[in-house]
């Protein structure tokens, strides 16, 4: 039962997680190889490079050289599986107890206390547990359970102590307490439990049973219960052994119960059980009480005593005291103690404290000094911690030097060091090397940590490798890792920018399942990406799926409201829009004119007129916008939605409020009538404005253009003439719209008069006017006949001493030459240059020229013009290619048409239906 409950606890998602290219190289200069002390194999060669400036690469060195050298070094730490690793492999690969019995029995394990303790304390190689997602603690408990069932082996108190410590370190002390309560229940079979010392089918009560309970409660962080059990034992005439005494007193010191700890120290001394372990715990007690001077005196006193163990004094006790000095900030005193009494173990503690305090220069200087004087080489995991701290401060050169030293000294890298190396390559701009090592992690024995995944993801995001980022994110989450806060923000920004919203969705789901709280800007960015991708329904649901405080913080970002409003508009769910825009304003965000326009248009299109007017009143009451501006916004939105009745109501309310309408206000109302094709109302309002005050050119421009857009060119001509009679000169757009509508209705006589009037205004002919005339000239000769009737003067006029052709005669010349297709005999190849001298041309003009040449059957000139178009700064479009293909098809030149059709497809265009039909009919 307890094992099943523990499995559920360990497999439950945790609610808290720790916070978390190119190569520049110098010529290949391999390091000297140094033989390891236990083997004769030589170390790998590592190409030298500059970790600070990896951008300038030497041709003789490649990323693969560095990756291969580091991979060979990593293999030194990937030793063959030890017997303990073989046991863990069996535990991880056996799905049930029967298969586990078969595999472990085949190993013929000589069960003993030393073997069990060795397995429980061993940290297996990553490859030994890679076949199973089970946690290491569950594998240890499974082995402990299996051993307890093997007769005649019986677990010792040390084995229980090891298991209890693992449970306590995993913050599962409650499981230990439940286990101990089960063992100490009133069941008559309690002393026959197979897990207990002396347990078994024929075992009776064992005096060491109480020792196990005392040890268990002490390790589980319940020293008070352990003391109660100890008192009960003494009342029954029982006593603890040396091991249990020391576990109990250590738990009292850890819990800062120093008075009772002193009493237990006295009992240990009275029973003659005191020794080096007792001295270590007493020194820890003094340090925990802050009595560092007394602790130093005790250390010196114990070092001079005859029972002192030199290794204990130099190792554990010195390390404990040095750590206590460092925690108080007394690094000088700690350094003095280490120099006086220290040994390898104390040196490791001292280096660890220096690194933890950020005193990296002091740590590097200490290592250099001890290497020179004592040939001291720290453990690999100390190197790993040092590298990680150096990386945190971006001291890449120092990291590189440490790696060189490790390789020269033949130090096999541990898992911490391997992870540190991967982080180093990510930070130094060589993510390809890190990626190669990561992909070879099973072969090299790498067990990536959270820092490795974070650094890899960060580096790949900087490089834009979206596929690799998604792959590593997927693998890391399968392994139970989750990006740290900074990496999470970088990754979310990258995924949204790249449009990988499926991965972004999984990332957010993972964060919410782990009860993480991503920053509101992440959700705001996600909403924007969803809106851009057209996933509007999901964008609207995002504020509902996040927790309340995050949802409220989303309002800090204007983009959130803007994107949500736009999404609701596209979904035509307009009921929430007024509330959203009011909330937006309450948070200090000022909506833009375009946002107002879109919102009001949407409300009007859905017939929500009362909501529009109510929103207008709210906006006027807030006084955030100038009143006239506010009225203009609402009239503009209503006009664009073709709801003139709403625009006029807003107009009337503005007059009622005492604001005199301006020309812009009047134009908005006029546009609203014209856009909704209420020509009668538009005419009445126009006459009302003309009677109220003298009309201006701007009013005529709007009215004439609006009539043209409404398909009323005859009425537009009437008001154009009226404007000209009053001396107004309509805008260029008026003339262009008039010419376009009149030409579409084939009123070419009026077209010629409008063109003549436009020419008399002195303005140059626009490319739009020229293109319209060329298009209708190519269609028929009716425009030419109308032009001839005007008897346009085609004589040359002198300008600045040079002979040029007037615009009017030039237009007549082109109309004559283009009528029904290009009829010009000479100068066709220079026609585009001639037009460019008199009219501003665009790609549409060139397409008209190509069409005319095609209609005249002059495809050689058309192809030549096609090749000149890009040189003139224009890109051929679909119609440009289609005209050429169409022309060759009309001439029956199938092969030429096929060649141009292929070029058309290569440029991403497709022919029109009509061209495709004659292409298929061409033999």
Secondary structure, 3 states (H helix, E strand, C coil): CHHHHHHHHHHCCCCCCCCCCCCCECCCCCCCCCCCCCCCCCCCCCCCECCCCCCCCCCCCCHHHHHHHHHHHHHHHCCCCCHHHHHHHHHHHCCCHHHHHHHHHHHCCCCCHHHHHHHHHCCCCHHHHCCCCCCHHHHHHHHHHHHHCCCCCCCCHHHHHHHHHHHHHCCCHHHHHHHHHHHCCCCCCHHHCCCCCCCCCCCCCCCCHHHHHHHHHHHCCCHHHHHHHHHHHHHCCCCCCHHHHHHHHHHHHHCCCHHHHHHHHHHHHHCCCCCHHHHHHHHHHHHHCCCHHHHHHHHHHHHHCCCCCHHHHHHHHHHHHHHHHHHCCCHHHHHHHHHHHCCHHHHHHHHHHHHHCCCHHHHHHHHHHHHHHHCCCCCHHHHHHHHHHHHHCCCHHHHHHHHHHHHHCCCCCCHHHHHHHHHHHHHCCCHHHHHHHHHCHHHHCCCCCHHHHHHHHHHHHHHCCHHHHHHHHHHHHHCCCCCCHHHHHHHHHHHHHHCCHHHHHHHHHHHHHCCCCCCHHHHHHHHHHHHHCCCHHHHHHHHHHCCHHHHHHHHHCHHHHHHHHHHHHHHCCCCCHHHHHHHHHHCCCCCCHHHHHHHHHHHHHCCCHHHHHHHHHHHHHHCCCCHHHHHHHHHHHHHHCCCHHHHHHHHHHHHHCCCCCCHHHHHHHHHHHHHCCCHHHHHHHHHHHHHHCCCCHHHHHHHHHHHHHCCCHHHHHHHHHHHHHCCCCCCHHHHHHHHHHHHHCCCHHHHHHHHHHHHHCCCCCCHHHHHHHHHHHHHCCHHHHHHHHCCCCCCEEEECCEEEECHHHHHHHHHHHHCCCCCCCCCHHHHHHHHHHHCCCCHHHHHHHHHHHHHCCCHHHHHHHHHHHHHHCCCCCHHHHHHHHHHHHHCCCHHHHHHHHHHHHHCCCCCCHHHHHHHHHCC
